[in-house]
Every structure is written in C-alpha cells, then in structure tokens.
Amino acid sequence: MRIIVAGLGLALLAGCGQDEAAPPEPSAEAIEAGLPAPGTATAVTKQANADLAARLDLSQGSDGEDARRDRLAYIEDEAILNTNGDVVWAIPQFEFLDADAPETVNPSLWRQSQLAAHHGLFKVMDGIYQVRGYDLSVMSVIEGDTGWILVDPLTATETAAAALKLVNNTLGERPVTGVLYTHSHADHFGGARGVITDEQVAAGVPVLAPIGFSESAVSENLIAGNQMSRRATLMFGNTLPRSTTAHVGSGLGPGLPNGTVSLLLPTEEIEGRGTVRVIDGVTFEFIDAAGTEAPAEFMFYLPEKRALCTAEVATATFHNVLTPRGAKVRDALKWSRVIDYVLAEYGDKSDVVFASHHWPTWGEENVADFLASQRDIYRYVHDQTLRNANAGATMVEAAEAVEEPDFQGEDFTTRGYYGTLNHNAKAVYQHYFGWWGGVPADYNRLPHEVTASRYVDAMGGADRVLEIGQSAFESGDYRWAAEVFNHLVFADPDNQEGRDWLSATYEQLGFQAESGAWRSYYLTGAAELRRGVPDIGNPNLGNPDFLKAVPSLDLFDALAVRYNPGEMDRDPFVVVFNFPDREETISLLVEKSVLVPRMGATEDAAATVTINRSDLDRLILGEAAPLGLITGGKMKISGKRNAVSAMFDALDQPDFWFNTVTP
C-alpha cells in the first residue's frame, strides 16, 4: 500500500545525485553526423550565454554584499550526517561555483547560484539571524526574552538540528521558545522535530502557522504524490551530480537535502491581517497571504525591530505560478495585490526585509524598491497574458508574446531563476481558461504515443526526421529540434540515433536556461535518455511521524485513486475500518467503478477490520506485514476476509521511476 506524499517524496530523494560517470558511447551514425560530445556547449549556446552576459550587468554588486553580509560562523564539518552516518548535506558540494561562469551554464543563473551558495549563520540585525546555504530554504532565528524563536525549520530534521547547533555554538545556548511555519510546503516545516519535541510543545512552546496549514500540509499533494514526486526529481535535479555540466542550483536555493522530513502540527493557526501575537516577549503582526505562493501562508512584521518577513511571497527571484513538478495553479493577481498591501502598510516602516529563501534587503528605500519590483513582476505577467489572451491568443501564443519588461533587466530579484515569464504566462492562462487554447483540433487530440509514428511517416520516415532535426540543431533552433527528435523517440524508443540527438538538444536547452528548474529538467531528461531511468530504488516512503498527521479520510482518498475497476470481479460491497486509538470508523464502499471512503459505520458490511491507525500506518510504510499484525492480535477481521483481500488486490501499485522522456 505504498503512498508517496509530494513534497515529502521529493525531499527524501534529494541529494542522491549520481557520480558524473561518462554516459554510454553515442551511436556511430550520430557521431558521424556531428553530434557534440556530452557536456559540450555548442557555438550557438556559447553565443547565447555570451549575449546575455553582455546585456546584463552581472557584477554581484549590492546583491553580493547582501548575500555575504555579517556572516558570524559556518559549519566546518565536511557534511551533515544522519544517525546512520549517511550524508544528508555535503558542505563542499557547491565549491565549484567559486569561479567564472563556464560556457555550459547561463551566466545569470551562475550568478544567482553563487549568491545562494554562501552558507553559515548570518546576522540580519540585532536579535534576528538566519542560517543559510544548508538546505533549499532558510531558517530565521529571532531572539526572545528567554530563548530562540525559529522561523521555518528547514526541510529535514538533520539540517535543522545542525542549524540550531550552529546558532547555539555561536551565540550561546538558549532554549527554543517558539516555532513559526510561514507556509505549508515541506521545506519550511519538515525539520521541526530536529529542533523541538512533543514534550516541549506540551510544556507550552507555541508552534504557529497560517490558517489552513494542517489541512494543506498533509493533503495538498497527497493524492497526486507519485506523479508529482517523480516530476520533482527532474525539476530539482535530484539524480544529477553537482557540477558545471549538471546541477548548479535550483534558483530558489542550492538544493534539497537527503534527510528525514517530519511534521509537528501547529498549536495555533493564525488568520487575518494585523493579527498580533506576543511570543517570548517579541511582538508579531501577521499578514495572511493564503492562495499566493502556497494554499496556506502568512508574512509577519516585527514592530519593535522594524523588520518585515515576506515568507516565500517575495524572495530574490521570480517564483513559479505553476511549478514544473505540478501543483494547483496559483493566482498571480492576488499574489501581486498581497505584496502591494505589505508595501503600502509596512514599506516605510521597515529597515530590513527577509524571507524564507535567499538573503535580506536592508534600508527603507531598498525595501520599498524590492517590494515594488516583486509586486510588479507578478502583475506584469498577469496583465500581459490577459491582454494577449483577450485579443484571441492561445496559451502558447500568449506566453510567446509576453516579453521581458525593462525592470527585469535591472532588478535581478525579478528574473526567472525559478519561475519564468513563459511558464508563468501559461499558468495565468490556465488559471482563467483551463488547459485548452480554444483551437478545435486541440480539444480532443490523440495521445502523443499514437501521433508520433504518424508524424514520422508524414515527414518521410526516420532518416528524414533525423535530417530535419539535425538541420535545426546545427542552426541553433533547439526548441524545434527537440520537437522533431521527440517525435522520433516516441515513435521508436529504441532508435539510438534519435535518443542521442534528443539528449544533445535537451542538454543545450539546459545549458542556456536561466531558470534552475528548467536547467535541471532538461539535463535530467538528457541523462535519462542516455543512461535510462535511474536504478536507485524507490524513494523513502516517509516515517510514522509524518503519516500520523494525515487525516484518515485523506489517507483512504489516496488509496481510492489507485482503485483499478478491471481488477474487481465481485458485486459491490463495504469494508469497515475501526481505529480504536483514534476512536474513528471509516467505511469503504467498494463499487464496480469507484472506491468511496465515508466517515462512520455502514450497515451490512462484508467485513470489518479493527486495527489501530498507527498500525495501519506501519503497514503502509512497510514496517509491518498483514500476517504479522493478525497473528500478533493487532489486526482483527470479522466477516468475509476475502472481501478485504479483494479490495486491496484491486489497488494498483505504481512504480515510481516511470518513463517521462520516453513513452
């Protein structure tokens, strides 16, 4: 009964980058036709990167000063390890960035990755600190009257514990007197149990989160977990080595750790704007930002310190309105409005703005400029997409028409290091109009696996397709080359020459990409074409601590999406689950075509399963077997046992490492 929680799954896969072994030798035909050696930038790519470097002032300037400002200490060990001695985060993994941009990396992304790689404990101002560079996210530390108030305790318990240790060793040991989760993504709460225990919470340490956090954190992506986590391996470059020809950074931060994701539910969820709470003598004014970067999110203002935290609503990059890994599309207009609200309300009251990623911005004028630019980039992509769409543009046409605004060439915090204008314009279009561009022929298109061979035939066969694709590649028209070669690979996945050229095309697109997410997606695609899908086992499925936070109805909904009607040959029946440890009862209506969970008991059940929910969690995690639970008296089945077996036998067990770049 394997379940993967998206976000959780991607985090636990991170850090498993492969050694940069040489890929298999390309086909002789491809080499003879001029295929570039893997890891080589073509003349077109070199020129594209050089042209961007000439257009932008890539000196680090004030950004570089801000990213390095007031570093107090850093972790001097070679790595952050887990309890088994495995590497969770290698400290030197991004040292190769301490050089000029190579030809194989977009120079603007290289600059961003250099800034994000600065690691250690940094002073934001008196009483506010940040630990940066050991995770995708940043942990902020606020000094209270008696202890530390921790904001966003990173992705993994190991990196969070190491961050707190660095704080205590440098500033003096103090207890944790409060924890804040700014929003419902795992890289902002997953490390909680590395810095605080249930006993501390029971003793009164508050854990605050935005309204709707608990529901969003455990269920936002649960149902779509397998697909979303698989795509996240491409988006975050989890299987790529860290090098000048592979992963250099995500744009949002260096990368994800390979640690343990936990979840400690909040003691209070905050709603509204201007809601005040005092934690360990520090006054917080919370600003609800739900529905922007996350379904549940808040920012906060510290009036005694004139400091504003913008969470992940405003960071040093243009974010994703729709992530490449997949998620519910976000509202760019609301996003812009929320930033404008904090600009108007707190812009002239703030001497510093800090966030859950990247580095702070200091000075009232600089804070106002930062917020205005962040507001404007989301407003711009929203308004220009709608302007073109309302004039009749399809999704792709609207995205192509949204050109880089003038301010994006000057303010690097608005550049597309994570999200991009093209991708976000499509997300805006989807938010209003759905996935369909309005062209009738697109409404009920045939699957690509069906059309690919027909395109190849229509173009004159495989050899002719190779000629067309190679011509496009040689001219630097890599987007068209990718489309052409992709038809050939989907028509014949064993066509090695087609795979060689498609991987080379993806590689050049990755080398030119300014977005860390785009670069990783392209380069992982190229690697999978060359080496095949990774053979590194399924991801860690989580831990009992996380799974116990999932409501039982949500858990069964996640099972229901795996129900295969073709595997059910019985008339409809009902299985009831009793969970004594939670005093819950859930009925599963096993119909011909659907599996429907329902709270409460149902009469005339075919079978009743009595099991503690904690033991069901262990069963799901593979830590217990059905027979062992039954013989141990921890699972009791009354009624027709074969009905229970039939229900579970009808649940698909999807592979995690399914193909993405081939059919």
C-alpha positions as CSV (number, residue, x, y, z in Angstrom):
1,M,0.0,0.0,0.0
2,R,2.7,2.4,-1.0
3,I,1.8,6.1,-0.7
4,I,4.2,9.0,-1.6
5,V,3.5,12.5,-0.4
6,A,4.5,15.0,-3.0
7,G,7.0,17.4,-1.4
8,L,7.9,14.8,1.1
9,G,8.8,12.3,-1.6
10,L,10.9,14.9,-3.5
11,A,12.8,15.9,-0.4
12,L,13.7,12.4,0.5
13,L,15.0,11.8,-2.9
14,A,17.2,14.8,-2.9
15,G,20.9,14.6,-2.6
16,C,21.1,11.2,-4.4
17,G,22.9,12.8,-7.4
18,Q,24.9,10.2,-9.3
19,D,28.6,10.2,-9.8
20,E,29.4,12.0,-13.1
21,A,30.4,8.9,-14.9
22,A,30.8,9.0,-18.6
23,P,27.5,8.2,-20.4
24,P,27.3,5.4,-22.9
25,E,29.0,6.0,-26.2
26,P,26.7,7.6,-28.7
27,S,25.8,5.8,-31.9
28,A,28.4,5.9,-34.6
29,E,25.9,7.4,-37.0
30,A,25.2,10.3,-34.6
31,I,28.9,11.0,-34.1
32,E,29.4,10.9,-37.9
33,A,26.6,13.4,-38.3
34,G,28.3,15.9,-36.0
35,L,26.8,15.1,-32.6
36,P,28.6,17.2,-30.0
37,A,30.3,15.3,-27.1
38,P,28.1,15.2,-24.0
39,G,28.8,18.1,-21.7
40,T,29.9,20.4,-24.5
41,A,28.3,23.7,-25.2
42,T,27.8,24.4,-28.9
43,A,28.8,27.6,-30.6
44,V,25.2,28.7,-30.6
45,T,24.9,28.1,-26.8
46,K,28.2,29.8,-26.1
47,Q,27.0,32.8,-28.1
48,A,23.6,32.9,-26.4
49,N,25.2,32.9,-23.0
50,A,27.7,35.5,-24.0
51,D,25.0,37.7,-25.4
52,L,23.1,37.6,-22.1
53,A,26.3,38.4,-20.2
54,A,26.9,41.4,-22.4
55,R,23.3,42.6,-21.9
56,L,23.2,42.3,-18.1
57,D,25.5,43.8,-15.5
58,L,26.4,40.5,-13.8
59,S,28.7,42.0,-11.3
60,Q,27.4,40.9,-7.9
61,G,27.1,44.5,-6.6
62,S,24.7,45.1,-3.7
63,D,23.3,41.6,-4.1
64,G,26.7,40.1,-3.4
65,E,27.2,42.4,-0.5
66,D,23.8,41.4,1.0
67,A,24.3,37.7,0.5
68,R,27.7,37.8,2.3
69,R,26.9,40.5,4.9
70,D,27.6,39.8,8.6
71,R,28.4,36.1,8.4
72,L,29.2,35.1,12.0
73,A,30.1,31.4,11.6
74,Y,29.7,28.4,9.4
75,I,29.7,24.6,9.7
76,E,33.2,23.5,9.4
77,D,32.5,19.8,9.1
78,E,32.6,18.1,5.7
79,A,28.9,17.1,5.9
80,I,25.7,17.0,7.9
81,L,25.1,13.3,8.6
82,N,22.1,11.3,9.7
83,T,22.1,8.8,12.6
84,N,23.4,6.1,10.3
85,G,26.3,8.2,9.2
86,D,24.9,8.8,5.7
87,V,25.4,12.2,4.1
88,V,22.4,14.5,4.3
89,W,24.2,17.6,3.1
90,A,27.7,17.8,1.8
91,I,29.2,21.1,2.8
92,P,31.7,21.4,-0.2
93,Q,29.3,20.3,-2.9
94,F,28.9,23.8,-4.4
95,E,32.5,25.0,-4.1
96,F,32.9,24.7,-7.8
97,L,30.8,27.8,-8.1
98,D,33.8,29.9,-6.9
99,A,34.9,30.6,-10.4
100,D,33.8,32.5,-13.5
101,A,30.7,31.2,-15.3
102,P,31.6,28.4,-17.7
103,E,30.2,28.1,-21.2
104,T,27.8,25.3,-20.0
105,V,25.8,27.5,-17.6
106,N,23.7,30.5,-18.2
107,P,25.8,33.3,-16.7
108,S,22.8,34.9,-14.9
109,L,21.9,31.6,-13.2
110,W,25.6,31.1,-12.3
111,R,25.5,34.5,-10.5
112,Q,22.3,33.5,-8.6
113,S,23.7,30.1,-7.7
114,Q,26.9,31.7,-6.4
115,L,24.9,34.0,-4.1
116,A,22.6,31.3,-2.8
117,A,25.6,29.0,-2.1
118,H,27.0,31.3,0.6
119,H,26.5,29.3,3.8
120,G,26.6,29.9,7.5
121,L,25.0,31.8,10.3
122,F,24.3,35.5,9.3
123,K,23.2,38.4,11.4
124,V,20.2,40.2,9.9
125,M,20.1,42.8,12.7
126,D,20.3,42.8,16.5
127,G,18.1,40.0,17.6
128,I,17.4,38.5,14.1
129,Y,19.7,35.9,12.5
130,Q,19.5,33.4,9.6
131,V,21.1,30.1,8.8
132,R,21.5,29.8,5.0
133,G,23.1,27.5,2.5
134,Y,22.5,24.1,4.0
135,D,19.1,23.4,2.5
136,L,16.7,24.7,-0.2
137,S,15.2,27.1,2.4
138,V,16.4,29.4,5.1
139,M,15.9,29.2,8.8
140,S,15.4,32.5,10.5
141,V,16.1,32.9,14.2
142,I,14.6,35.6,16.4
143,E,15.9,36.3,19.9
144,G,13.2,36.3,22.5
145,D,13.4,37.3,26.2
146,T,14.5,33.8,27.2
147,G,15.2,31.7,24.0
148,W,15.1,31.3,20.3
149,I,12.0,31.7,18.1
150,L,12.6,29.7,15.0
151,V,11.0,30.5,11.7
152,D,10.8,27.8,9.0
153,P,13.0,24.9,10.4
154,L,14.1,23.7,7.0
155,T,13.3,20.5,5.1
156,A,15.0,17.8,7.2
157,T,15.4,17.2,10.9
158,E,19.2,16.7,10.3
159,T,19.8,20.1,8.6
160,A,17.5,21.8,11.1
161,A,19.3,20.3,14.1
162,A,22.7,21.3,12.6
163,A,21.4,24.8,12.0
164,L,20.3,25.2,15.6
165,K,23.6,23.8,16.9
166,L,25.4,26.4,14.8
167,V,23.3,29.1,16.4
168,N,23.8,27.8,19.9
169,N,27.5,27.3,19.5
170,T,28.0,30.8,18.1
171,L,25.5,33.0,20.0
172,G,25.2,31.0,23.3
173,E,22.8,28.1,24.0
174,R,19.2,29.1,24.6
175,P,16.0,27.0,24.6
176,V,13.6,27.1,21.7
177,T,10.6,29.2,22.9
178,G,8.6,29.3,19.7
179,V,8.4,27.9,16.2
180,L,6.7,29.5,13.2
181,Y,5.8,27.8,9.9
182,T,5.3,30.6,7.3
183,H,3.5,28.2,4.9
184,S,2.5,24.7,4.0
185,H,5.4,23.4,1.9
186,A,7.7,20.7,3.4
187,D,10.9,22.7,3.1
188,H,9.5,25.0,5.8
189,F,8.3,22.6,8.4
190,G,10.0,19.3,7.6
191,G,12.9,19.8,10.0
192,A,10.7,20.7,13.0
193,R,11.4,17.6,15.1
194,G,15.1,18.3,14.7
195,V,14.7,21.4,16.9
196,I,11.7,20.8,19.1
197,T,10.0,17.8,20.8
198,D,6.4,16.9,21.7
199,E,7.3,17.4,25.3
200,Q,8.4,21.0,24.7
201,V,5.1,21.7,22.9
202,A,3.1,20.0,25.7
203,A,5.0,22.3,28.1
204,G,3.7,25.4,26.3
205,V,6.1,26.2,23.5
206,P,3.9,27.6,20.8
207,V,4.0,26.4,17.2
208,L,2.2,28.9,15.0
209,A,1.2,28.5,11.3
210,P,-1.2,30.2,8.9
211,I,-4.9,29.3,8.8
212,G,-5.4,26.1,6.8
213,F,-1.8,24.9,7.3
214,S,-2.6,21.5,8.8
215,E,-5.0,20.5,6.1
216,S,-2.7,21.8,3.3
217,A,0.5,20.4,4.7
218,V,-0.9,16.8,4.8
219,S,-3.3,16.7,1.9
220,E,-2.4,19.4,-0.7
221,N,-0.5,16.9,-2.9
222,L,-1.2,13.5,-1.2
223,I,-3.4,12.2,-3.9
224,A,-1.1,13.2,-6.7
225,G,2.0,12.1,-4.9
226,N,3.6,9.6,-7.2
227,Q,3.4,11.7,-10.4
228,M,4.3,14.9,-8.6
229,S,7.3,13.5,-6.8
230,R,8.6,11.8,-9.9
231,R,8.5,15.1,-11.8
232,A,10.2,16.8,-8.9
233,T,13.2,14.6,-9.4
234,L,13.6,16.3,-12.8
235,M,12.7,19.8,-11.5
236,F,15.2,19.7,-8.7
237,G,17.9,17.7,-10.4
238,N,17.9,15.2,-7.6
239,T,19.7,12.5,-9.6
240,L,22.2,14.9,-11.2
241,P,25.7,15.5,-9.9
242,R,26.7,18.9,-8.7
243,S,28.9,20.3,-11.5
244,T,29.3,22.8,-14.3
245,T,27.5,20.5,-16.7
246,A,24.8,19.3,-14.3
247,H,23.0,20.8,-11.2
248,V,24.3,24.2,-10.2
249,G,21.3,25.3,-8.0
250,S,17.6,25.5,-8.1
251,G,17.3,29.2,-8.4
252,L,15.3,29.2,-5.1
253,G,18.2,27.9,-3.1
254,P,21.2,25.5,-3.5
255,G,19.2,22.3,-3.5
256,L,17.3,19.8,-1.3
257,P,18.9,17.7,1.5
258,N,18.7,13.9,1.7
259,G,17.2,13.8,5.2
260,T,14.2,13.0,7.3
261,V,11.1,15.0,6.8
262,S,8.9,15.4,9.9
263,L,5.7,17.2,10.8
264,L,4.8,18.7,14.1
265,L,1.3,20.1,13.9
266,P,0.8,23.7,15.0
267,T,-0.7,24.7,18.3
268,E,-2.4,27.6,16.6
269,E,-3.3,28.7,13.1
270,I,-3.3,32.4,12.5
271,E,-5.7,34.2,10.2
272,G,-6.3,37.8,9.2
273,R,-4.1,40.8,8.6
274,G,-2.7,42.7,11.5
275,T,-3.3,39.8,13.9
276,V,-1.0,40.2,16.9
277,R,0.7,37.6,19.0
278,V,3.5,38.1,21.5
279,I,6.0,35.2,21.7
280,D,8.7,35.2,24.4
281,G,8.4,39.0,24.6
282,V,8.5,39.6,20.8
283,T,5.5,41.2,19.1
284,F,4.5,39.7,15.8
285,E,1.9,41.2,13.4
286,F,0.8,38.5,11.0
287,I,-0.4,39.1,7.4
288,D,-2.5,36.4,5.7
289,A,-1.2,35.5,2.2
290,A,-3.2,32.4,1.5
291,G,-3.6,31.4,-2.1
292,T,-0.4,33.1,-3.3
293,E,2.7,31.0,-3.2
294,A,1.0,28.4,-1.1
295,P,-2.6,27.5,-0.1
296,A,-1.8,28.4,3.5
297,E,0.8,31.2,4.0
298,F,1.5,34.2,6.2
299,M,4.0,37.0,6.4
300,F,4.8,38.9,9.6
301,Y,6.1,42.3,10.8
302,L,8.2,42.9,13.9
303,P,7.3,46.4,15.0
304,E,9.9,46.7,17.8
305,K,12.6,45.8,15.2
306,R,11.1,47.5,12.1
307,A,11.6,44.2,10.2
308,L,9.4,42.5,7.7
309,C,9.4,38.8,6.8
310,T,7.8,38.1,3.4
311,A,8.0,34.3,3.8
312,E,8.0,32.9,0.2
313,V,5.7,35.5,-1.2
314,A,8.6,37.9,-2.1
315,T,12.1,36.4,-2.5
316,A,15.1,37.1,-4.7
317,T,13.6,35.5,-7.7
318,F,10.5,35.4,-9.9
319,H,8.7,32.4,-8.4
320,N,6.5,29.8,-10.1
321,V,2.8,30.5,-10.6
322,L,2.6,26.8,-11.6
323,T,5.6,24.6,-10.6
324,P,7.1,22.2,-13.2
325,R,6.6,19.4,-10.7
326,G,2.8,20.1,-10.8
327,A,0.5,21.7,-8.2
328,K,-2.7,23.7,-8.2
329,V,-2.2,26.8,-10.3
330,R,-1.6,30.0,-8.2
331,D,-3.3,33.4,-8.5
332,A,-0.7,35.9,-9.9
333,L,-3.1,38.8,-9.4
334,K,-3.7,38.0,-5.8
335,W,0.0,37.5,-5.3
336,S,0.7,41.0,-6.6
337,R,-2.0,42.5,-4.5
338,V,-0.7,40.9,-1.3
339,I,2.8,42.3,-2.0
340,D,1.3,45.7,-2.7
341,Y,-0.5,45.5,0.7
342,V,2.7,45.0,2.7
343,L,4.4,47.7,0.6
344,A,1.7,50.2,1.4
345,E,1.3,49.1,5.1
346,Y,4.9,48.3,6.1
347,G,7.2,49.6,3.3
348,D,8.0,52.9,5.1
349,K,8.2,51.2,8.5
350,S,10.8,48.5,7.6
351,D,14.6,48.8,7.8
352,V,15.0,45.3,6.6
353,V,13.0,42.7,4.7
354,F,13.9,39.0,5.0
355,A,12.3,35.9,3.5
356,S,12.3,32.1,3.7
357,H,14.8,31.9,0.8
358,H,17.8,33.9,-0.2
359,W,19.3,36.9,1.7
360,P,17.8,40.1,3.2
361,T,17.5,43.6,1.8
362,W,18.4,46.5,4.1
363,G,17.4,50.1,4.1
364,E,13.9,51.6,3.9
365,E,14.3,52.8,0.4
366,N,15.7,49.4,-0.8
367,V,13.0,47.5,1.0
368,A,10.3,49.6,-0.8
369,D,12.1,49.1,-4.2
370,F,12.3,45.4,-3.6
371,L,8.6,45.0,-2.8
372,A,7.6,47.2,-5.7
373,S,9.6,45.1,-8.2
374,Q,8.2,41.9,-6.7
375,R,4.7,43.3,-7.0
376,D,5.2,44.4,-10.5
377,I,6.6,41.2,-11.9
378,Y,3.5,39.2,-10.9
379,R,1.2,42.0,-12.0
380,Y,3.1,42.2,-15.3
381,V,2.8,38.5,-16.2
382,H,-0.8,38.5,-15.2
383,D,-1.9,41.6,-17.1
384,Q,0.1,41.0,-20.3
385,T,-1.1,37.4,-20.5
386,L,-4.7,38.5,-20.2
387,R,-4.1,41.4,-22.6
388,N,-3.0,39.0,-25.3
389,A,-5.5,36.3,-24.4
390,N,-8.4,38.7,-24.6
391,A,-7.1,39.6,-28.1
392,G,-7.5,36.0,-29.1
393,A,-4.1,34.5,-28.3
394,T,-4.0,30.8,-27.3
395,M,-2.0,29.7,-24.3
396,V,1.3,29.2,-26.2
397,E,0.8,32.4,-28.3
398,A,0.1,34.5,-25.2
399,A,3.2,33.1,-23.5
400,E,5.4,33.8,-26.5
401,A,4.0,37.4,-26.7
402,V,5.0,38.3,-23.1
403,E,8.4,39.9,-23.5
404,E,10.9,40.8,-20.8
405,P,9.9,44.1,-19.1
406,D,12.5,46.8,-18.7
407,F,12.8,46.5,-14.9
408,Q,13.6,42.8,-15.2
409,G,16.8,43.7,-16.9
410,E,17.9,45.8,-13.9
411,D,16.4,44.1,-10.8
412,F,17.8,40.6,-10.5
413,T,15.3,39.7,-7.8
414,T,12.6,39.6,-10.5
415,R,14.5,37.4,-13.0
416,G,13.3,33.9,-13.8
417,Y,15.7,31.8,-11.8
418,Y,12.9,29.6,-10.6
419,G,9.7,30.5,-12.4
420,T,9.9,32.1,-15.9
421,L,7.8,34.5,-17.9
422,N,7.0,31.8,-20.4
423,H,5.9,29.2,-17.9
424,N,4.1,31.6,-15.7
425,A,2.2,33.2,-18.5
426,K,0.9,29.7,-19.4
427,A,-0.1,29.3,-15.7
428,V,-2.0,32.6,-15.8
429,Y,-3.8,31.5,-18.9
430,Q,-4.7,28.2,-17.3
431,H,-5.9,29.9,-14.1
432,Y,-8.6,31.7,-16.2
433,F,-9.2,29.5,-19.2
434,G,-8.0,26.0,-18.4
435,W,-5.6,23.8,-20.4
436,W,-7.3,24.3,-23.7
437,G,-6.2,27.1,-26.1
438,G,-9.5,27.3,-27.9
439,V,-8.4,25.7,-31.2
440,P,-10.9,22.9,-32.0
441,A,-8.2,20.5,-33.3
442,D,-6.6,20.7,-29.9
443,Y,-9.7,19.9,-27.9
444,N,-9.6,16.1,-28.3
445,R,-6.1,15.4,-29.5
446,L,-4.8,11.9,-30.0
447,P,-2.1,10.7,-27.5
448,H,1.4,11.5,-28.4
449,E,2.3,7.8,-28.5
450,V,-0.2,7.5,-31.3
451,T,0.6,10.6,-33.3
452,A,4.4,10.3,-33.1
453,S,4.7,7.5,-35.6
454,R,2.3,9.2,-37.9
455,Y,4.4,12.4,-37.8
456,V,7.5,10.4,-38.6
457,D,5.7,8.7,-41.6
458,A,4.4,12.1,-42.8
459,M,7.8,13.6,-42.6
460,G,9.3,10.9,-44.8
461,G,10.5,8.3,-42.3
462,A,13.0,8.1,-39.6
463,D,16.1,9.0,-41.7
464,R,14.3,12.1,-43.0
465,V,13.3,13.1,-39.5
466,L,16.9,12.8,-38.4
467,E,17.9,15.1,-41.2
468,I,15.3,17.7,-40.3
469,G,16.2,17.6,-36.7
470,Q,19.9,17.8,-37.3
471,S,19.5,20.8,-39.5
472,A,17.5,22.5,-36.8
473,F,20.2,21.6,-34.2
474,E,23.0,22.9,-36.4
475,S,21.2,26.2,-36.9
476,G,20.7,26.5,-33.1
477,D,16.9,26.1,-33.4
478,Y,16.9,23.8,-30.4
479,R,13.2,24.1,-29.5
480,W,12.2,22.9,-32.9
481,A,14.9,20.3,-32.9
482,A,13.5,18.9,-29.6
483,E,10.1,18.7,-31.1
484,V,11.3,16.9,-34.2
485,F,13.6,14.4,-32.3
486,N,10.9,13.8,-29.7
487,H,8.5,12.5,-32.4
488,L,11.2,10.0,-33.5
489,V,11.9,8.8,-29.9
490,F,8.2,8.4,-29.1
491,A,7.6,6.6,-32.4
492,D,10.6,4.3,-31.8
493,P,12.1,4.5,-28.3
494,D,14.9,2.1,-29.3
495,N,16.2,4.4,-32.1
496,Q,19.6,5.2,-30.5
497,E,20.5,7.9,-33.0
498,G,17.2,9.7,-32.2
499,R,17.9,9.4,-28.5
500,D,21.4,10.7,-28.9
501,W,20.2,13.8,-30.8
502,L,17.3,14.5,-28.4
503,S,19.5,14.2,-25.4
504,A,22.1,16.6,-27.0
505,T,19.2,19.0,-27.8
506,Y,17.9,18.9,-24.2
507,E,21.5,19.5,-23.0
508,Q,21.9,22.7,-25.0
509,L,18.5,23.9,-23.8
510,G,19.6,23.2,-20.2
511,F,22.9,25.0,-20.7
512,Q,21.1,28.1,-21.9
513,A,18.3,28.1,-19.3
514,E,18.3,30.9,-16.7
515,S,15.9,29.0,-14.6
516,G,17.5,26.4,-12.3
517,A,14.3,24.4,-12.5
518,W,14.3,24.4,-16.3
519,R,18.0,23.6,-16.4
520,S,17.6,20.6,-14.1
521,Y,14.5,19.3,-16.0
522,Y,16.3,19.4,-19.4
523,L,19.6,17.9,-18.1
524,T,17.8,15.2,-16.2
525,G,15.9,14.4,-19.3
526,A,19.1,14.2,-21.3
527,A,20.6,11.9,-18.6
528,E,17.7,9.6,-18.7
529,L,17.8,9.3,-22.5
530,R,21.5,8.4,-22.2
531,R,21.6,6.2,-19.2
532,G,17.9,5.1,-18.8
533,V,15.7,5.7,-15.8
534,P,17.7,5.7,-12.6
535,D,18.0,2.3,-10.9
536,I,18.4,3.6,-7.3
537,G,15.3,2.0,-5.7
538,N,12.1,3.6,-4.7
539,P,12.2,6.7,-2.6
540,N,12.0,6.6,1.2
541,L,8.3,6.4,1.9
542,G,8.4,8.8,4.9
543,N,8.0,8.0,8.5
544,P,5.3,7.2,11.0
545,D,5.5,10.8,12.4
546,F,4.5,12.3,9.2
547,L,1.9,9.8,8.2
548,K,0.1,10.0,11.5
549,A,-0.7,13.7,10.8
550,V,-2.7,12.6,7.7
551,P,-6.4,12.5,8.4
552,S,-7.8,9.0,7.9
553,L,-10.3,10.1,5.2
554,D,-7.5,11.8,3.2
555,L,-5.4,8.6,3.6
556,F,-8.2,6.5,2.1
557,D,-8.8,9.0,-0.7
558,A,-5.1,8.5,-1.6
559,L,-5.8,4.8,-1.8
560,A,-9.0,5.3,-3.8
561,V,-7.1,7.0,-6.7
562,R,-5.3,3.6,-7.2
563,Y,-8.5,1.6,-7.4
564,N,-8.5,-0.4,-10.7
565,P,-12.1,-1.5,-11.6
566,G,-10.7,-4.0,-14.1
567,E,-9.3,-6.0,-11.1
568,M,-12.6,-6.2,-9.3
569,D,-14.9,-9.1,-10.2
570,R,-17.2,-9.0,-7.2
571,D,-20.5,-7.3,-6.7
572,P,-20.3,-4.0,-4.7
573,F,-19.6,-4.5,-1.0
574,V,-18.5,-2.5,2.0
575,V,-15.5,-2.8,4.3
576,V,-15.5,-1.0,7.6
577,F,-12.3,0.1,9.3
578,N,-12.4,0.7,13.1
579,F,-9.4,2.6,14.6
580,P,-9.6,2.2,18.4
581,D,-6.6,4.5,19.0
582,R,-8.4,7.4,17.3
583,E,-12.0,6.3,18.1
584,E,-12.7,6.6,14.3
585,T,-14.7,4.4,12.0
586,I,-14.5,4.7,8.2
587,S,-16.5,2.7,5.7
588,L,-15.1,1.9,2.2
589,L,-17.8,1.5,-0.4
590,V,-16.3,-0.8,-3.0
591,E,-18.3,-0.2,-6.1
592,K,-17.9,-1.5,-9.6
593,S,-16.0,1.6,-10.8
594,V,-15.1,3.6,-7.7
595,L,-13.9,3.2,-4.1
596,V,-15.7,5.7,-1.9
597,P,-14.4,6.4,1.7
598,R,-17.1,7.6,4.2
599,M,-16.8,8.6,7.8
600,G,-18.8,6.4,10.1
601,A,-20.0,2.8,10.1
602,T,-22.2,1.3,7.4
603,E,-24.7,-1.5,7.9
604,D,-24.4,-4.8,6.2
605,A,-20.6,-4.6,5.8
606,A,-19.0,-7.6,4.1
607,A,-16.1,-7.3,6.6
608,T,-14.9,-5.2,9.5
609,V,-11.2,-4.5,10.1
610,T,-10.2,-3.5,13.6
611,I,-6.7,-2.0,13.7
612,N,-5.1,0.9,15.4
613,R,-4.5,3.7,12.9
614,S,-0.8,3.7,13.9
615,D,-0.5,0.0,12.9
616,L,-2.2,0.8,9.5
617,D,0.4,3.5,9.1
618,R,3.2,0.9,9.8
619,L,1.6,-1.4,7.2
620,I,1.6,1.3,4.6
621,L,5.2,2.2,5.3
622,G,6.2,-1.5,5.0
623,E,7.2,-1.6,8.7
624,A,4.7,-4.4,9.4
625,A,3.1,-7.2,7.4
626,P,-0.6,-8.2,7.5
627,L,0.0,-11.7,8.7
628,G,2.2,-10.5,11.5
629,L,-0.4,-8.0,12.6
630,I,-3.1,-10.7,12.5
631,T,-1.1,-13.3,14.4
632,G,0.0,-10.6,16.9
633,G,-3.6,-9.7,17.6
634,K,-3.1,-6.2,16.3
635,M,-5.4,-6.6,13.3
636,K,-8.8,-8.4,13.5
637,I,-11.0,-9.1,10.6
638,S,-14.6,-10.2,11.1
639,G,-16.9,-11.2,8.2
640,K,-15.5,-12.1,4.8
641,R,-11.7,-11.9,4.8
642,N,-11.7,-12.5,1.1
643,A,-13.6,-9.2,0.6
644,V,-10.7,-7.3,2.3
645,S,-8.2,-9.1,0.2
646,A,-10.2,-8.4,-3.0
647,M,-10.3,-4.7,-2.2
648,F,-6.6,-4.4,-1.6
649,D,-5.8,-6.6,-4.6
650,A,-7.7,-4.1,-6.8
651,L,-5.3,-1.3,-5.8
652,D,-2.6,-0.5,-8.3
653,Q,1.0,-0.3,-7.1
654,P,2.5,2.3,-9.3
655,D,6.2,2.3,-10.0
656,F,8.0,5.5,-9.0
657,W,10.6,5.6,-11.7
658,F,8.2,5.6,-14.7
659,N,9.4,6.9,-18.0
660,T,8.9,10.6,-18.7
661,V,11.2,11.5,-21.6
662,T,10.3,8.3,-23.5
663,P,6.9,6.6,-23.9
